[in-house]
């Protein structure tokens, strides 16, 4: 696995954990929620931009992406 791929995976894990914390969910619940409502896909596709913003901003972006894809705001 290339370093860049590891960086992306590590960033996604950090975002899942922060999303879980801010939304009062377990990490497992957050993972499934983000997977189901395209949050993880969003992070993969937009890593280059998203990893430059704060975690709070990344979580807000994830909330909006999930809402746009049928998720309820957690």
Secondary structure, DSSP 8 states (H G I E B T S, - for coil): --HHHHHHHHHHHHHHHHHHHHTT--HHHHHHHHHHTTHHHHHHHTHHHHTTS-HHHHHHHHHHHHHHTT----
